[in-house]
Amino acid sequence: MGSGLIDPAPRPVGRGLAVGRLGLGCWRFVARPDVELRELVETALELGMNLMDTADVYGLDWGGKAFGEAEANLGRVLAAAPSLRDQIVLATKGGIIPAVPYDSGPAAITAACEASLRRLGCDVIDLYQIHRPDLFTHPAALAEALAGLREQGKIREVGVSNFTVSQHEALAGCLPFPIAGSQPEFSALHLAPLRDGLLDWCMLHGAAPLAWSPLAGGRLADGAGAGVPRALAEVLDGLAERESADRAAVALAFVLAHPSRPVALVGTQRPERLRRAAAALSMHLDRSDVYDIIEASEGTPLP
């Protein structure tokens, strides 16, 4: 039916990088044979999902056994099929240290980035992101470390994750280059970025919003219950029937429809679910549709 509110163009990330509207989130990239992980990466690329987003702390959940396990698994996949690396915009995150829990000091961030490079088996990380704000690191010190990593050719672009607007401003004011991407939690069930200024900041500064948990941890795919209002499930189901898709694709399309041109990071680790998610790319949502979703999610009419 056409894209409606969804801009069909690739999303720019910093200087010269472009990614598809859906990206592969690798939080669960653990506890599975390499052949299955490679199939997932190849399926994502086939569907235009060339952004692969991981983090050094991924590996302590979902059956993983160690800090860095998801990065190491992705590194083995890329080592076994070197041609894949040139097709991928590789993003990872650092700054979480279990039990601390956050350290974005210059020495810690430099060491974390270098360790990620080793696990990933790569010379450069396309988008290096601070996973969560360290409230006890001055943004000027963090900016100096990130600028140094960029000058050394270890990273191409810098992003942040879970930062407030003021934390974006503080870091951006100290960096000699723009913040290329920002990762907020954003879904039809978590609408805060629509109103807290985060997506507005991204539009103002040209940063790519990378929406994590766009299916609310899978709850939006499951429907009513588990914290999903029945009215929201009914709206999603009605749109899914109209668009000949499933409710997960509708929920992803809602995220993609915002004019900040987000990328929705899809966390499924099943190729068949990636293929179903790709239906979001051909979905038509108009303003009535997205405002119906918002009203059903919040449980109150918009003024």
C-alpha positions, 0 to 999 in steps of 0.5 A, spaced: 500 500 500 505 504 500 509 507 506 504 512 509 508 516 514 514 511 514 520 514 510 522 508 505 530 511 505 536 508 508 537 512 515 544 516 515 548 514 521 554 520 522 559 520 516 557 516 510 554 510 514 547 508 512 543 503 515 536 499 513 530 501 517 530 495 521 537 493 525 539 486 528 539 487 536 544 482 538 542 481 546 540 474 545 546 472 540 548 467 545 548 459 547 547 457 540 551 454 534 555 458 530 551 455 524 545 458 526 548 465 528 551 465 521 544 464 518 541 469 522 546 474 520 545 472 513 538 473 513 538 480 516 542 482 511 538 479 505 532 483 508 536 489 508 538 489 516 545 491 515 546 494 522 548 489 527 548 492 534 551 488 540 554 490 547 560 488 551 555 486 557 551 481 552 552 474 554 550 474 562 543 473 560 539 468 555 543 462 557 550 466 556 555 464 560 560 470 560 561 478 559 563 479 552 560 472 549 555 475 544 561 480 541 565 473 541 560 469 537 559 475 532 566 475 531 567 468 530 561 468 525 565 474 521 571 471 521 568 464 518 565 469 513 570 475 512 565 478 506 560 479 511 564 484 515 564 489 509 556 488 508 555 490 516 554 497 520 557 494 526 555 497 532 557 496 540 556 499 546 561 499 553 561 502 559 557 497 564 561 493 568 557 489 573 557 490 580 560 497 579 555 498 575 557 504 570 564 506 568 565 511 563 572 514 565 577 515 560 581 509 561 575 504 562 572 506 556 578 506 552 580 499 555 572 497 553 573 499 546 579 495 545 577 489 548 570 489 544 575 490 538 579 484 540 572 480 541 569 482 534 576 481 531 575 487 527 580 493 526 574 498 527 567 499 530 563 503 526 558 506 531 561 505 538 556 507 544 556 509 551 551 504 554 548 507 560 550 514 563 556 514 568 553 520 573 560 520 576 564 521 569 565 529 567 562 529 559 569 533 557 573 527 560 569 522 556 569 526 550 576 526 550 577 519 550 572 518 545 575 523 540 582 519 542 579 513 539 576 516 533 583 519 531 586 512 532 581 509 527 578 504 532 571 507 531 568 511 526 562 514 529 560 515 537 553 514 540 549 514 546 544 509 549 539 511 555 541 518 556 537 524 557 536 530 553 541 534 558 546 528 558 546 528 550 547 536 551 553 535 556 556 530 552 555 534 545 558 540 548 564 537 549 565 533 543 569 535 537 564 532 532 556 530 532 553 524 536 551 520 530 546 515 534 542 515 540 538 509 543 532 510 547 527 505 549 521 506 544 515 502 542 507 503 542 508 501 550 513 505 552 512 512 549 516 517 553 521 519 547 515 522 544 514 527 549 521 527 553 525 531 548 529 525 546 526 524 539 526 532 538 533 532 540 535 527 534 531 531 529 535 537 531 542 535 531 541 529 525 542 523 530 539 517 528 534 514 533 536 506 534 529 504 538 531 498 543 525 493 545 520 496 539 516 490 541 516 491 549 520 485 550 516 481 545 509 483 549 507 487 543 507 481 539 503 476 544 498 481 545 493 483 551 496 481 557 503 482 561 502 489 561 499 490 554 492 494 555 487 490 551 485 496 547 492 497 544 492 489 542 485 490 539 488 496 535 494 493 533 490 486 531 485 491 527 491 494 523 494 487 522 488 484 519 488 490 514 495 490 512 495 482 512 501 482 517 502 480 524 501 485 530 509 485 531 510 488 524 504 493 526 508 495 532 515 496 528 511 500 523 509 505 529 516 506 531 518 507 524 513 512 522 516 517 527 519 523 523 526 522 526 526 516 522 528 511 527 531 504 526 528 499 530 532 494 533 529 487 532 532 482 538 529 476 535 534 470 534 529 466 529 530 467 521 523 466 520 521 471 525 526 476 522 522 475 515 515 476 518 518 483 522 520 485 515 513 486 513 513 492 517 517 495 511 511 495 506 506 497 511 502 503 510 500 507 517 497 514 517 496 519 522 489 516 524 493 509 525 499 512 529 494 516 534 489 510 535 495 506 537 498 512 542 491 513 545 490 505 546 496 505 549 495 511 554 488 509 555 486 516 554 483 520 549 488 526 546 486 533 547 
